[in-house]
């Protein structure tokens, strides 16, 4: 008897959970047909357009909203991802190998490494950016400060 009542309740709960997870993607998919380049994310949609899809494939000129060509941005992102992957993996494996034998302070070092997983990535990126600009005086670039922030964020995952 309990199964007949529990199954529909569980089905509704799972349905609402999936809607909660994927609802923003559905909304963004609808908003992607907003007029461009000046049309913003607003309801109701004033004018429907495929501008952003044309822009994605380089069929429109760069605008104030999206000045960088998508292909260039994609290459930059993939380069940063590859550099981060290699560096975090090498550092993570080296750190993990160090923990194969017990050493004084291993617990503290372990928790300091894993602490990077507990800090949200947005805070890590913002902190790195502020530290680089205001304290150290280093200009922000994708190959320096962004690379460092990505490695700091992914290192604990590679370590574990």
DSSP file (Angstrom, degrees, kcal/mol; ACC not computed):
  #  RESIDUE AA STRUCTURE BP1 BP2  ACC     N-H-->O    O-->H-N    N-H-->O    O-->H-N    TCO  KAPPA ALPHA  PHI   PSI    X-CA   Y-CA   Z-CA
    1    1 A X     >        0   0    0      0, 0.0     4,-1.0     0, 0.0     3,-0.4   0.000 360.0 360.0 360.0 -41.6    0.0    0.0    0.0
    2    2 A X  H  >  +     0   0    0      1,-0.2     4,-2.9     2,-0.2     3,-0.4   0.854 360.0  59.8 -63.0 -34.2    2.8    2.4    0.9
    3    3 A X  H  > S+     0   0    0      1,-0.2     4,-2.2     2,-0.2    -1,-0.2   0.852 100.0  55.5 -63.7 -36.1    4.4    1.8   -2.5
    4    4 A X  H  > S+     0   0    0     -3,-0.4     4,-0.6     1,-0.2    -1,-0.2   0.823 116.2  37.0 -68.3 -30.5    1.3    3.0   -4.3
    5    5 A X  H  X S+     0   0    0     -4,-1.0     4,-1.3    -3,-0.4    -2,-0.2   0.843 116.9  51.5 -86.5 -38.2    1.5    6.3   -2.5
    6    6 A X  H  X S+     0   0    0     -4,-2.9     4,-2.8     1,-0.2     5,-0.2   0.864 101.1  60.2 -71.2 -37.9    5.3    6.7   -2.4
    7    7 A X  H  X S+     0   0    0     -4,-2.2     4,-2.5     1,-0.2    -1,-0.2   0.929 106.6  44.2 -61.6 -48.2    5.9    6.2   -6.1
    8    8 A X  H  X S+     0   0    0     -4,-0.6     4,-2.4     2,-0.2    -1,-0.2   0.899 114.9  49.9 -64.2 -37.3    3.9    9.2   -7.3
    9    9 A X  H  X S+     0   0    0     -4,-1.3     4,-2.3     2,-0.2    -2,-0.2   0.925 112.8  46.6 -64.8 -43.3    5.3   11.4   -4.6
   10   10 A X  H  X S+     0   0    0     -4,-2.8     4,-2.7     2,-0.2    -2,-0.2   0.879 110.8  53.0 -65.3 -38.3    8.8   10.3   -5.5
   11   11 A X  H  X S+     0   0    0     -4,-2.5     4,-2.4    -5,-0.2    -2,-0.2   0.907 110.5  46.9 -64.4 -42.3    8.1   10.8   -9.3
   12   12 A X  H  X S+     0   0    0     -4,-2.4     4,-2.6     2,-0.2     5,-0.2   0.918 112.6  50.5 -64.8 -42.9    6.9   14.4   -8.6
   13   13 A X  H  X S+     0   0    0     -4,-2.3     4,-2.2     2,-0.2    -2,-0.2   0.930 112.3  45.8 -61.1 -46.4    9.9   15.1   -6.5
   14   14 A X  H  X S+     0   0    0     -4,-2.7     4,-2.6     2,-0.2     5,-0.2   0.901 112.2  52.3 -64.5 -40.9   12.3   13.8   -9.1
   15   15 A X  H  X S+     0   0    0     -4,-2.4     4,-2.3     1,-0.2    -2,-0.2   0.920 111.3  45.9 -60.8 -44.7   10.5   15.7  -11.8
   16   16 A X  H  X S+     0   0    0     -4,-2.6     4,-2.3     2,-0.2    -1,-0.2   0.876 112.0  52.1 -66.0 -37.1   10.8   19.0   -9.9
   17   17 A X  H  X S+     0   0    0     -4,-2.2     4,-2.1    -5,-0.2    -2,-0.2   0.922 110.4  47.2 -64.9 -43.9   14.4   18.3   -9.1
   18   18 A X  H  X S+     0   0    0     -4,-2.6     4,-2.9     2,-0.2     5,-0.3   0.894 111.9  50.9 -65.1 -39.8   15.2   17.8  -12.8
   19   19 A X  H  X S+     0   0    0     -4,-2.3     4,-2.1     1,-0.2    -1,-0.2   0.893 109.3  51.4 -63.3 -38.8   13.3   20.9  -13.7
   20   20 A X  H  < S+     0   0    0     -4,-2.3     4,-0.4     2,-0.2    -2,-0.2   0.891 114.9  43.0 -63.4 -39.8   15.3   22.8  -11.1
   21   21 A X  H  < S+     0   0    0     -4,-2.1     4,-0.2     1,-0.2    -2,-0.2   0.924 127.6  27.0 -72.1 -45.1   18.5   21.5  -12.6
   22   22 A X  H  X S+     0   0    0     -4,-2.9     4,-1.7     1,-0.2     3,-0.4   0.515  95.2  91.6-101.6  -6.7   17.7   22.0  -16.3
   23   23 A X  H  X S+     0   0    0     -4,-2.1     4,-2.4    -5,-0.3     5,-0.2   0.901  84.9  53.8 -55.6 -45.8   15.2   24.9  -16.1
   24   24 A X  H  > S+     0   0    0     -4,-0.4     4,-2.5     1,-0.2    -1,-0.2   0.863 106.7  52.7 -60.4 -34.2   17.9   27.6  -16.5
   25   25 A X  H  > S+     0   0    0     -3,-0.4     4,-2.3    -4,-0.2    -1,-0.2   0.890 108.9  49.9 -66.3 -38.2   19.2   25.9  -19.7
   26   26 A X  H  X S+     0   0    0     -4,-1.7     4,-2.0     2,-0.2    -2,-0.2   0.930 111.7  48.0 -64.8 -44.7   15.7   25.9  -21.1
   27   27 A X  H  X S+     0   0    0     -4,-2.4     4,-2.7     1,-0.2    -2,-0.2   0.921 112.7  48.3 -62.3 -44.6   15.3   29.6  -20.3
   28   28 A X  H  X S+     0   0    0     -4,-2.5     4,-1.4     1,-0.2    -1,-0.2   0.873 108.3  55.3 -64.7 -36.1   18.6   30.4  -21.8
   29   29 A X  H  < S+     0   0    0     -4,-2.3    -1,-0.2     2,-0.2     4,-0.2   0.908 111.1  44.0 -61.7 -41.3   17.7   28.4  -24.9
   30   30 A X  H >< S+     0   0    0     -4,-2.0     3,-1.6     1,-0.2    -2,-0.2   0.926 112.9  51.4 -67.8 -44.7   14.6   30.5  -25.3
   31   31 A X  H >< S+     0   0    0     -4,-2.7     3,-1.8     1,-0.3    -1,-0.2   0.691  92.3  76.3 -67.4 -17.8   16.4   33.8  -24.6
   32   32 A X  T 3< S+     0   0    0     -4,-1.4    20,-0.4     1,-0.3    -1,-0.3   0.658  86.8  62.3 -69.0 -12.6   19.1   32.9  -27.2
   33   33 A X  T <  S+     0   0    0     -3,-1.6    16,-2.8    -4,-0.2    -1,-0.3   0.216  78.6 124.2 -94.8  15.2   16.6   33.8  -29.9
   34   34 A X  B <  S-A   48   0A   0     -3,-1.8    18,-0.4    14,-0.2    17,-0.2  -0.386  75.8 -86.6 -70.8 152.6   16.4   37.4  -28.6
   35   35 A X        -     0   0    0     12,-1.0     4,-0.4     5,-0.1     2,-0.3  -0.296  64.6-101.4 -58.7 141.4   17.2   40.2  -31.1
   36   36 A X  S    S+     0   0    0      2,-0.2     4,-0.1     1,-0.1    14,-0.1  -0.807  71.7   4.5-125.8 168.1   20.9   41.1  -31.4
   37   37 A X  S    S+     0   0    0     -2,-0.3    -1,-0.1     2,-0.1    26,-0.1  -0.990 134.5  24.5 -85.3 -10.6   23.3   42.6  -30.9
   38   38 A X  S    S+     0   0    0      2,-0.1     2,-0.2    27,-0.0    -2,-0.2   0.608  93.5 108.9 -91.6 -10.6   21.7   45.0  -28.5
   39   39 A X        -     0   0    0     -4,-0.4     2,-0.2    -5,-0.1    -2,-0.1  -0.465  54.0-161.0 -69.3 132.5   18.9   42.8  -27.3
   40   40 A X        -     0   0    0     -2,-0.2     2,-1.3    -4,-0.1    -5,-0.1  -0.471  35.6 -72.6-107.6 179.4   19.3   41.6  -23.8
   41   41 A X  S    S+     0   0    0     -2,-0.2     2,-0.3    -7,-0.1    -9,-0.1  -0.591  78.1 135.6 -74.9  96.3   17.9   38.7  -21.7
   42   42 A X        -     0   0    0     -2,-1.3     2,-0.4   -11,-0.1     4,-0.1  -0.994  47.4-106.4-144.9 148.6   14.4   39.9  -21.1
   43   43 A X  S    S+     0   0    0     -2,-0.3     2,-0.1     2,-0.1    -2,-0.0  -0.946  95.8  42.1-114.6 143.0   10.8   38.6  -21.2
   44   44 A X  S    S-     0   0    0     -2,-0.4     2,-0.4     1,-0.0    -1,-0.1   0.634  92.8-127.1 -73.4 155.1    8.7   39.1  -23.2
   45   45 A X        -     0   0    0      1,-0.2     3,-0.2    -2,-0.1    -2,-0.1  -0.569  17.9-160.5 -71.3 124.1   10.9   38.8  -26.2
   46   46 A X  S    S+     0   0    0     -2,-0.4     2,-0.4     1,-0.3    -1,-0.2   0.930  74.4   8.5 -74.1 -47.2   10.4   41.9  -28.3
   47   47 A X  S    S-     0   0    0    -12,-0.0   -12,-1.0     2,-0.0    -1,-0.3  -0.990  72.7-134.8-140.6 129.4   11.8   40.6  -31.5
   48   48 A X  B     +A   34   0A   0     -2,-0.4     2,-0.3    -3,-0.2   -14,-0.2  -0.599  36.8 158.6 -81.8 141.2   12.8   37.0  -32.4
   49   49 A X        -     0   0    0    -16,-2.8     3,-0.2    -2,-0.3     4,-0.1  -0.988  47.8-141.1-157.6 158.5   16.1   36.6  -34.2
   50   50 A X     >  +     0   0    0     -2,-0.3     4,-2.2     1,-0.1     3,-0.5   0.030  65.5 121.5-107.5  23.8   18.8   34.0  -35.0
   51   51 A X  H  > S+     0   0    0      1,-0.2     4,-2.8   -17,-0.2     5,-0.2   0.899  70.1  51.3 -54.6 -47.2   21.5   36.7  -34.6
   52   52 A X  H  > S+     0   0    0    -20,-0.4     4,-1.8   -18,-0.4    -1,-0.2   0.821 110.1  49.4 -67.4 -30.2   23.4   35.0  -31.8
   53   53 A X  H  > S+     0   0    0     -3,-0.5     4,-1.3   -21,-0.2    -1,-0.2   0.870 111.7  48.7 -74.4 -36.7   23.6   31.7  -33.8
   54   54 A X  H  <>S+     0   0    0     -4,-2.2     5,-2.9     1,-0.2     6,-0.4   0.907 111.5  50.7 -64.5 -40.8   24.8   33.6  -36.9
   55   55 A X  H ><5S+     0   0    0     -4,-2.8     3,-1.5     1,-0.2    15,-0.4   0.880 103.8  59.1 -63.8 -37.6   27.4   35.3  -34.6
   56   56 A X  H 3<5S+     0   0    0     -4,-1.8    -1,-0.2     1,-0.3    -2,-0.2   0.863 109.5  42.8 -58.7 -37.7   28.5   32.0  -33.3
   57   57 A X  T 3<5S-     0   0    0     -4,-1.3    -1,-0.3    -3,-0.3    -2,-0.2   0.282 119.8-107.9 -95.1  10.5   29.4   30.8  -36.8
   58   58 A X  T < 5S+     0   0    0     -3,-1.5    -3,-0.2    -4,-0.1    -2,-0.1   0.745  81.1 128.1  75.4  24.1   31.1   34.1  -37.7
   59   59 A X      < +     0   0    0     -5,-2.9     2,-0.3    -6,-0.1    -4,-0.2   0.434  64.3  55.6 -92.6   0.3   28.4   35.3  -40.1
   60   60 A X  S    S-     0   0    0     -6,-0.4     3,-0.1    -5,-0.2     2,-0.1  -0.925  92.1-102.5-127.3 155.1   28.0   38.7  -38.4
   61   61 A X        -     0   0    0     -2,-0.3    -2,-0.1     1,-0.1    -3,-0.0  -0.399  49.4 -89.0 -72.4 154.5   30.5   41.4  -37.7
   62   62 A X        -     0   0    0      5,-0.1     5,-0.2    -4,-0.1     2,-0.2  -0.301  50.6-162.8 -59.4 147.3   31.9   41.8  -34.2
   63   63 A X        -     0   0    0      3,-1.1    -1,-0.1     5,-0.1     5,-0.0  -0.667  36.4 -94.7-124.4 179.0   29.8   44.1  -32.0
   64   64 A X  S    S+     0   0    0     -2,-0.2     3,-0.4     1,-0.2    -2,-0.0   0.841 125.5  48.5 -62.8 -33.7   30.2   46.0  -28.8
   65   65 A X  S    S+     0   0    0      1,-0.3     2,-0.3     2,-0.1    -1,-0.2   0.901 127.7  20.7 -75.1 -42.4   28.6   43.1  -26.9
   66   66 A X        +     0   0    0      1,-0.1    -3,-1.1     0, 0.0    -1,-0.3  -0.698  69.8 157.5-130.6  78.7   30.7   40.3  -28.5
   67   67 A X        +     0   0    0     -3,-0.4     2,-0.4    -2,-0.3    -5,-0.1   0.810  53.8  76.9 -76.9 -29.2   33.9   41.8  -29.9
   68   68 A X  S    S-     0   0    0      1,-0.1    -5,-0.1     2,-0.0     5,-0.0  -0.668  88.4-114.3 -87.0 129.8   36.1   38.7  -29.9
   69   69 A X     >  -     0   0    0     -2,-0.4     4,-2.0     1,-0.1     3,-0.2  -0.341  22.3-127.1 -59.8 142.4   35.5   36.2  -32.6
   70   70 A X  H  > S+     0   0    0    -15,-0.4     4,-2.6     1,-0.2     5,-0.2   0.868 106.6  56.3 -62.2 -39.1   34.2   32.9  -31.3
   71   71 A X  H  > S+     0   0    0      1,-0.2     4,-2.2     2,-0.2    -1,-0.2   0.904 108.2  47.7 -61.2 -41.8   36.9   30.8  -33.0
   72   72 A X  H  > S+     0   0    0      2,-0.2     4,-2.3     1,-0.2    -1,-0.2   0.902 112.6  48.9 -65.1 -41.4   39.7   32.8  -31.3
   73   73 A X  H  X S+     0   0    0     -4,-2.0     4,-2.6     2,-0.2    -2,-0.2   0.885 110.4  51.7 -65.5 -38.5   37.9   32.6  -27.9
   74   74 A X  H  X S+     0   0    0     -4,-2.6     4,-2.6     2,-0.2     5,-0.2   0.921 110.2  47.6 -64.7 -44.2   37.5   28.8  -28.4
   75   75 A X  H  X S+     0   0    0     -4,-2.2     4,-2.3     2,-0.2    -2,-0.2   0.911 112.8  49.9 -62.6 -42.3   41.2   28.3  -29.2
   76   76 A X  H  X S+     0   0    0     -4,-2.3     4,-2.5     2,-0.2    -2,-0.2   0.921 112.2  47.3 -62.8 -44.3   42.2   30.4  -26.2
   77   77 A X  H  X S+     0   0    0     -4,-2.6     4,-2.5     1,-0.2    -2,-0.2   0.911 113.0  47.9 -64.4 -43.3   39.9   28.4  -23.9
   78   78 A X  H  X S+     0   0    0     -4,-2.6     4,-2.4     2,-0.2    -1,-0.2   0.879 111.8  50.4 -67.1 -36.5   41.1   25.1  -25.2
   79   79 A X  H  X S+     0   0    0     -4,-2.3     4,-2.6    -5,-0.2    -2,-0.2   0.934 112.2  47.1 -64.1 -45.8   44.8   26.2  -24.8
   80   80 A X  H  X S+     0   0    0     -4,-2.5     4,-2.5     1,-0.2    -2,-0.2   0.900 112.3  50.7 -62.1 -40.8   44.1   27.3  -21.3
   81   81 A X  H  X S+     0   0    0     -4,-2.5     4,-2.6     2,-0.2    -1,-0.2   0.909 111.4  47.3 -64.0 -42.3   42.3   24.1  -20.5
   82   82 A X  H  X S+     0   0    0     -4,-2.4     4,-2.4     2,-0.2     5,-0.2   0.931 112.9  48.2 -66.1 -45.0   45.2   22.0  -21.9
   83   83 A X  H  X S+     0   0    0     -4,-2.6     4,-2.3     1,-0.2     5,-0.2   0.914 114.4  47.0 -60.7 -42.4   47.8   24.0  -20.0
   84   84 A X  H  X S+     0   0    0     -4,-2.5     4,-2.9    -5,-0.2     5,-0.4   0.917 110.8  52.1 -65.1 -43.9   45.8   23.7  -16.8
   85   85 A X  H  X S+     0   0    0     -4,-2.6     4,-2.0    -5,-0.2     5,-0.2   0.934 113.0  43.3 -58.8 -48.7   45.2   19.9  -17.3
   86   86 A X  H  X S+     0   0    0     -4,-2.4     4,-2.4     2,-0.2     5,-0.2   0.944 117.9  44.2 -65.1 -48.2   48.9   19.2  -17.8
   87   87 A X  H  X S+     0   0    0     -4,-2.3     4,-2.6    -5,-0.2     5,-0.3   0.937 115.7  45.7 -65.3 -47.9   50.1   21.4  -14.9
   88   88 A X  H  X S+     0   0    0     -4,-2.9     4,-2.6    -5,-0.2    -1,-0.2   0.879 114.0  50.1 -64.8 -36.9   47.5   20.3  -12.4
   89   89 A X  H  X S+     0   0    0     -4,-2.0     4,-2.6    -5,-0.4     5,-0.2   0.938 112.6  45.5 -66.7 -46.3   48.0   16.6  -13.2
   90   90 A X  H  X S+     0   0    0     -4,-2.4     4,-2.2    -5,-0.2    -2,-0.2   0.944 118.0  43.0 -62.9 -47.7   51.8   16.8  -12.9
   91   91 A X  H  X S+     0   0    0     -4,-2.6     4,-2.4    -5,-0.2    -2,-0.2   0.900 114.7  51.1 -65.5 -39.6   51.6   18.7   -9.6
   92   92 A X  H  X S+     0   0    0     -4,-2.6     4,-2.4    -5,-0.3    -2,-0.2   0.908 111.5  46.2 -65.0 -42.3   48.8   16.5   -8.3
   93   93 A X  H  X S+     0   0    0     -4,-2.6     4,-2.5     2,-0.2    -1,-0.2   0.908 112.6  50.8 -67.1 -41.2   50.6   13.3   -9.0
   94   94 A X  H  X S+     0   0    0     -4,-2.2     4,-1.5    -5,-0.2    -2,-0.2   0.921 112.9  45.8 -61.9 -42.9   53.8   14.6   -7.5
   95   95 A X  H  X S+     0   0    0     -4,-2.4     4,-1.0     1,-0.2    -2,-0.2   0.899 112.1  51.1 -67.1 -39.8   52.0   15.7   -4.3
   96   96 A X  H >< S+     0   0    0     -4,-2.4     3,-0.5     1,-0.2    -2,-0.2   0.890 107.7  53.1 -64.6 -38.6   50.2   12.3   -4.1
   97   97 A X  H >< S+     0   0    0     -4,-2.5     3,-1.5     1,-0.2     4,-0.3   0.857 103.1  58.1 -64.2 -34.2   53.5   10.5   -4.5
   98   98 A X  H >< S+     0   0    0     -4,-1.5     3,-0.7     1,-0.3    -1,-0.2   0.810 101.4  56.8 -64.9 -28.0   54.9   12.5   -1.6
   99   99 A X  T << S+     0   0    0     -4,-1.0    -1,-0.3    -3,-0.5    -2,-0.2   0.394  78.6  90.9 -86.6   4.5   52.0   11.2    0.6
  100  100 A X  T <  S+     0   0    0     -3,-1.5     2,-0.4    -4,-0.1    -1,-0.2   0.807  92.4  43.4 -67.8 -27.3   52.9    7.5    0.0
  101  101 A X  S <  S-     0   0    0     -3,-0.7     2,-0.1    -4,-0.3    -1,-0.0  -0.921  96.9-109.4-116.7 145.6   55.1    7.7    3.1
  102  102 A X        +     0   0    0     -2,-0.4     2,-0.3     3,-0.0    -2,-0.1  -0.459  41.3 174.9 -70.7 142.0   54.2    9.3    6.3
  103  103 A X    >   -     0   0    0     -2,-0.1     3,-1.8    -4,-0.1     4,-0.2  -0.971  41.3 -81.0-144.6 159.7   56.0   12.5    7.2
  104  104 A X  T 3  S+     0   0    0     -2,-0.3     0, 0.0     1,-0.3     0, 0.0  -0.408 117.0  16.4 -64.5 128.4   55.7   15.1    9.9
  105  105 A X  T 3> S+     0   0    0     -2,-0.2     4,-2.5     3,-0.0    -1,-0.3   0.580  81.1 134.9  86.6  11.2   52.9   17.6    9.2
  106  106 A X  H <> S+     0   0    0     -3,-1.8     4,-2.7     1,-0.2     5,-0.2   0.880  70.3  53.0 -61.6 -38.4   51.2   15.3    6.6
  107  107 A X  H  > S+     0   0    0     -4,-0.2     4,-2.3     2,-0.2    -1,-0.2   0.923 110.8  45.6 -63.6 -44.2   47.8   15.9    8.1
  108  108 A X  H  > S+     0   0    0      2,-0.2     4,-2.1     1,-0.2    -2,-0.2   0.927 114.6  47.7 -65.1 -45.0   48.1   19.7    8.0
  109  109 A X  H  X S+     0   0    0     -4,-2.5     4,-2.2     2,-0.2    -2,-0.2   0.908 110.6  52.9 -63.6 -41.0   49.5   19.7    4.4
  110  110 A X  H  X S+     0   0    0     -4,-2.7     4,-2.6    -5,-0.2     5,-0.2   0.945 111.4  44.9 -59.0 -48.7   46.8   17.3    3.3
  111  111 A X  H  X S+     0   0    0     -4,-2.3     4,-1.4     1,-0.2    -1,-0.2   0.820 110.3  54.9 -69.7 -29.2   44.0   19.6    4.6
  112  112 A X  H  < S+     0   0    0     -4,-2.1     4,-0.5     2,-0.2    -1,-0.2   0.886 111.3  45.5 -67.3 -37.6   45.7   22.7    3.2
  113  113 A X  H >< S+     0   0    0     -4,-2.2     3,-1.2     1,-0.2     4,-0.2   0.940 114.8  46.2 -68.5 -46.8   45.7   21.0   -0.3
  114  114 A X  H >X S+     0   0    0     -4,-2.6     3,-1.8     1,-0.3     4,-0.8   0.723  95.3  77.4 -70.7 -21.0   42.1   19.8    0.0
  115  115 A X  H >X S+     0   0    0     -4,-1.4     4,-1.1     1,-0.3     3,-0.8   0.824  82.3  67.8 -56.7 -31.2   41.1   23.3    1.3
  116  116 A X  H <4 S+     0   0    0     -3,-1.2    -1,-0.3    -4,-0.5    -2,-0.2   0.758  96.2  54.2 -61.7 -24.2   41.2   24.4   -2.3
  117  117 A X  H <4 S+     0   0    0     -3,-1.8    -1,-0.2    -4,-0.2    -2,-0.2   0.763 104.7  54.4 -77.6 -26.0   38.2   22.2   -3.1
  118  118 A X  H << S+     0   0    0     -3,-0.8     2,-0.5    -4,-0.8    -2,-0.2   0.723  91.3  80.6 -84.2 -21.3   36.2   23.8   -0.3
  119  119 A X  S  < S-     0   0    0     -4,-1.1     5,-0.1     1,-0.1     0, 0.0  -0.742  92.4-111.4 -85.7 127.8   36.6   27.4   -1.5
  120  120 A X     >  -     0   0    0     -2,-0.5     4,-1.9     1,-0.1     3,-0.4  -0.267  20.3-123.4 -59.0 144.5   34.2   28.2   -4.4
  121  121 A X  H  > S+     0   0    0      1,-0.2     4,-2.6     2,-0.2     5,-0.2   0.813 110.0  59.5 -58.9 -33.3   35.9   28.7   -7.8
  122  122 A X  H  > S+     0   0    0      1,-0.2     4,-2.5     2,-0.2    -1,-0.2   0.913 107.1  46.3 -63.7 -41.6   34.4   32.2   -8.1
  123  123 A X  H  > S+     0   0    0     -3,-0.4     4,-2.8     2,-0.2     5,-0.2   0.885 111.3  51.9 -68.6 -38.0   36.1   33.3   -4.9
  124  124 A X  H  X S+     0   0    0     -4,-1.9     4,-2.5     2,-0.2    -2,-0.2   0.939 113.0  44.9 -61.8 -46.7   39.4   31.8   -6.0
  125  125 A X  H  X S+     0   0    0     -4,-2.6     4,-2.3     2,-0.2    -2,-0.2   0.916 115.4  46.6 -64.0 -44.3   39.3   33.6   -9.3
  126  126 A X  H  X S+     0   0    0     -4,-2.5     4,-2.8     2,-0.2     5,-0.2   0.915 113.4  49.0 -65.0 -43.2   38.3   36.9   -7.7
  127  127 A X  H  X S+     0   0    0     -4,-2.8     4,-2.6     2,-0.2     5,-0.2   0.911 111.9  48.3 -63.2 -42.4   40.9   36.6   -5.0
  128  128 A X  H  X S+     0   0    0     -4,-2.5     4,-2.6    -5,-0.2    -1,-0.2   0.911 112.9  49.1 -63.0 -42.1   43.6   35.8   -7.6
  129  129 A X  H  X S+     0   0    0     -4,-2.3     4,-2.5     2,-0.2     5,-0.3   0.936 114.2  43.8 -63.9 -47.5   42.5   38.7   -9.7
  130  130 A X  H  X>S+     0   0    0     -4,-2.8     4,-2.5     2,-0.2     5,-0.7   0.903 114.7  49.7 -65.6 -41.2   42.5   41.2   -6.8
  131  131 A X  I  X>S+     0   0    0     -4,-2.6     5,-2.4    -5,-0.2     4,-1.1   0.924 113.3  46.3 -62.9 -44.8   45.8   39.9   -5.4
  132  132 A X  I  <>S+     0   0    0     -4,-2.6     6,-2.6    -5,-0.2     5,-1.1   0.927 121.1  36.7 -65.2 -45.1   47.5   40.2   -8.8
  133  133 A X  I  <5S+     0   0    0     -4,-2.5    -2,-0.2     4,-0.2    -3,-0.2   0.965 128.2  26.9 -73.2 -53.5   46.2   43.6   -9.7
  134  134 A X  I  <5S+     0   0    0     -4,-2.5    -3,-0.2    -5,-0.3    -2,-0.1   0.820 130.5  27.6 -87.6 -33.3   46.2   45.5   -6.3
  135  135 A X  I  <<S+     0   0    0     -4,-1.1    -3,-0.2    -5,-0.7    -4,-0.1   0.909 131.8  25.6 -97.3 -52.6   48.9   43.8   -4.3
  136  136 A X  I   <S-     0   0    0     -5,-2.4    -4,-0.2     2,-0.1    -3,-0.2   0.791  92.4-132.4 -85.8 -29.7   51.5   42.4   -6.6
  137  137 A X      < +     0   0    0     -5,-1.1     2,-0.4    -6,-0.4    -4,-0.2   0.710  51.9 148.2  83.7  21.7   50.8   44.7   -9.6
  138  138 A X        -     0   0    0     -6,-2.6    -1,-0.3    -7,-0.2     2,-0.1  -0.748  48.9-120.6 -90.3 135.0   50.7   42.0  -12.2
  139  139 A X        -     0   0    0     -2,-0.4     2,-0.4     1,-0.1     6,-0.3  -0.476  30.6-109.4 -72.7 144.9   48.4   42.7  -15.1
  140  140 A X        +     0   0    0     -2,-0.1     2,-0.3     4,-0.1    -1,-0.1  -0.608  48.3 159.2 -79.3 130.1   45.6   40.1  -15.6
  141  141 A X    > > -     0   0    0     -2,-0.4     5,-2.1     1,-0.1     3,-0.8  -0.959  50.3-117.2-142.8 159.7   45.9   37.9  -18.7
  142  142 A X  T 3 5S+     0   0    0     -2,-0.3     5,-0.4     1,-0.2    -1,-0.1   0.812 114.9  49.6 -67.7 -28.9   44.5   34.5  -19.7
  143  143 A X  T 3 5S+     0   0    0      3,-0.1    -1,-0.2     4,-0.1    -3,-0.0   0.469 123.4  25.7 -91.7  -2.4   48.0   32.9  -19.7
  144  144 A X  T <>5S+     0   0    0     -3,-0.8     4,-2.5     3,-0.1     5,-0.2   0.597 130.2  18.8-121.5 -79.1   49.1   34.2  -16.3
  145  145 A X  H  >5S+     0   0    0     -4,-0.3     4,-2.5    -6,-0.3     5,-0.2   0.899 128.0  47.9 -69.7 -39.8   46.5   35.0  -13.7
  146  146 A X  H  ><S+     0   0    0     -5,-2.1     4,-2.3     2,-0.2    -1,-0.2   0.907 112.8  50.2 -65.8 -39.6   43.7   33.0  -15.2
  147  147 A X  H  > S+     0   0    0     -6,-0.4     4,-2.4    -5,-0.4    -2,-0.2   0.929 111.3  48.4 -62.3 -45.4   46.1   30.1  -15.7
  148  148 A X  H  X S+     0   0    0     -4,-2.5     4,-2.7     1,-0.2     5,-0.2   0.918 111.2  49.8 -61.5 -44.3   47.2   30.3  -12.0
  149  149 A X  H  X S+     0   0    0     -4,-2.5     4,-1.9     1,-0.2    -1,-0.2   0.896 111.2  49.5 -63.1 -39.7   43.6   30.5  -10.8
  150  150 A X  H  X S+     0   0    0     -4,-2.3     4,-2.3     2,-0.2    -1,-0.2   0.907 112.3  47.2 -65.9 -41.4   42.6   27.4  -12.8
  151  151 A X  H  X S+     0   0    0     -4,-2.4     4,-2.3     2,-0.2    -2,-0.2   0.919 111.0  51.2 -66.9 -42.9   45.6   25.4  -11.5
  152  152 A X  H  X S+     0   0    0     -4,-2.7     4,-0.6     1,-0.2    -1,-0.2   0.888 113.9  45.5 -61.0 -38.3   44.9   26.4   -7.9
  153  153 A X  H  < S+     0   0    0     -4,-1.9     4,-0.4    -5,-0.2    -1,-0.2   0.882 119.6  38.2 -73.7 -38.2   41.3   25.3   -8.3
  154  154 A X  H  X S+     0   0    0     -4,-2.3     4,-2.0     1,-0.2     3,-0.3   0.663  94.6  83.7 -90.6 -16.3   42.0   22.0  -10.1
  155  155 A X  H  X S+     0   0    0     -4,-2.3     4,-2.5     1,-0.2     5,-0.2   0.902  88.2  52.0 -55.9 -46.8   45.1   20.9   -8.2
  156  156 A X  H  X S+     0   0    0     -4,-0.6     4,-2.3     1,-0.2    -1,-0.2   0.880 109.1  51.1 -60.9 -34.7   43.2   19.3   -5.2
  157  157 A X  H  4 S+     0   0    0     -4,-0.4    -1,-0.2    -3,-0.3    -2,-0.2   0.919 112.2  46.0 -66.6 -42.1   41.1   17.2   -7.6
  158  158 A X  H  < S+     0   0    0     -4,-2.0    -2,-0.2     1,-0.2    -1,-0.2   0.878 111.4  53.8 -66.4 -36.6   44.2   16.0   -9.4
  159  159 A X  H  <        0   0    0     -4,-2.5    -2,-0.2     1,-0.3    -1,-0.2   0.924 360.0 360.0 -62.6 -46.6   45.9   15.3   -6.0
  160  160 A X     <        0   0    0     -4,-2.3    -1,-0.3    -5,-0.2    -2,-0.2   0.504 360.0 360.0 -70.9 360.0   43.0   13.2   -4.7
